[in-house]
Each structure stands twice: as C-alpha cells, then as structure tokens.
Amino acid sequence: MSDTRTWVKASELKLADTIQVECSAWNFAIVKQVTEQDVVLFRPYGVTEDFSYSGGAICYVGIEEYSIPRNDRLVRLLERRELK
C-alpha cells in the first residue's frame, strides 16, 4: 500500500484506488470496477432525520455506488493498492 496523493486522469484509475470526491463531508470513494466507458465508485455516506428526540438525532450510514466517465478528467488519487 502506498500513499501517492497526486492527480491522475480518470482513465488511469485502477481497482481499489481511493480517490477524493466532492459530494459530501465523507469525500472519499474506492474504485470498485473499471469498464471501457466508466469507473464505478463505492463510497459511504451519513444522513440524519430532520428531527431530534430525547436521545438525540437519528443517524443512518449507507453505501452509494455511482459511475464517472473514464476520460481525461483529473481526480485526486489518495491511495493506490496493488491487488493480488
């Protein structure tokens, strides 16, 4: 495992790379799949209900999967892992 923290093209991403995304407070995603057209990303997220009660806020954690085009767009690579 190496910590690269560099900018790469989306077309250069590899499986299990960790990248920075700009979609929430938890702005990290892992490359789950790479196809000819897209890079499928996997990321956690957290939300709360829009009310509170005597025990505080009701919190949920989930997983989101979405794709970005496999093109020349630059993404910030935080970690690259070599899979076996």
Residue pairs with C-beta under 8 A, 6 or more apart in sequence:
1 79
1 81
2 79
2 80
3 78
3 79
4 77
4 78
4 79
4 80
5 76
5 77
5 78
6 76
6 77
7 74
7 75
7 76
7 77
8 74
8 75
8 77
9 71
9 72
9 73
9 74
9 75
10 39
10 68
10 69
10 70
10 71
10 72
10 73
10 74
10 75
11 70
11 71
11 72
13 19
13 31
13 34
13 39
13 70
13 75
13 77
14 31
14 34
14 80
15 31
15 32
15 33
15 34
15 83
16 30
16 31
16 80
16 81
16 83
17 30
17 31
17 77
17 79
17 80
17 81
18 28
18 29
18 30
18 31
18 77
18 78
18 79
18 80
18 81
19 28
19 29
19 30
19 31
19 41
19 75
19 76
19 77
19 78
20 27
20 28
20 75
20 76
20 78
21 27
21 28
21 29
21 41
21 43
21 75
23 43
24 45
25 46
26 43
26 44
26 45
26 46
28 43
28 78
29 41
29 42
29 43
30 41
30 42
30 43
31 39
31 40
31 41
31 42
32 40
32 41
32 42
32 65
33 39
33 40
34 40
34 70
35 70
36 70
37 69
37 70
38 67
38 68
38 69
38 70
39 67
39 68
39 69
39 70
40 65
40 66
40 67
41 65
41 66
41 67
41 68
42 63
42 64
42 65
43 63
43 64
44 61
44 62
44 63
44 64
45 61
45 62
45 63
45 64
46 59
46 60
46 61
46 62
47 59
47 60
47 62
48 57
48 58
48 59
48 60
49 57
49 58
51 58
52 58
68 75
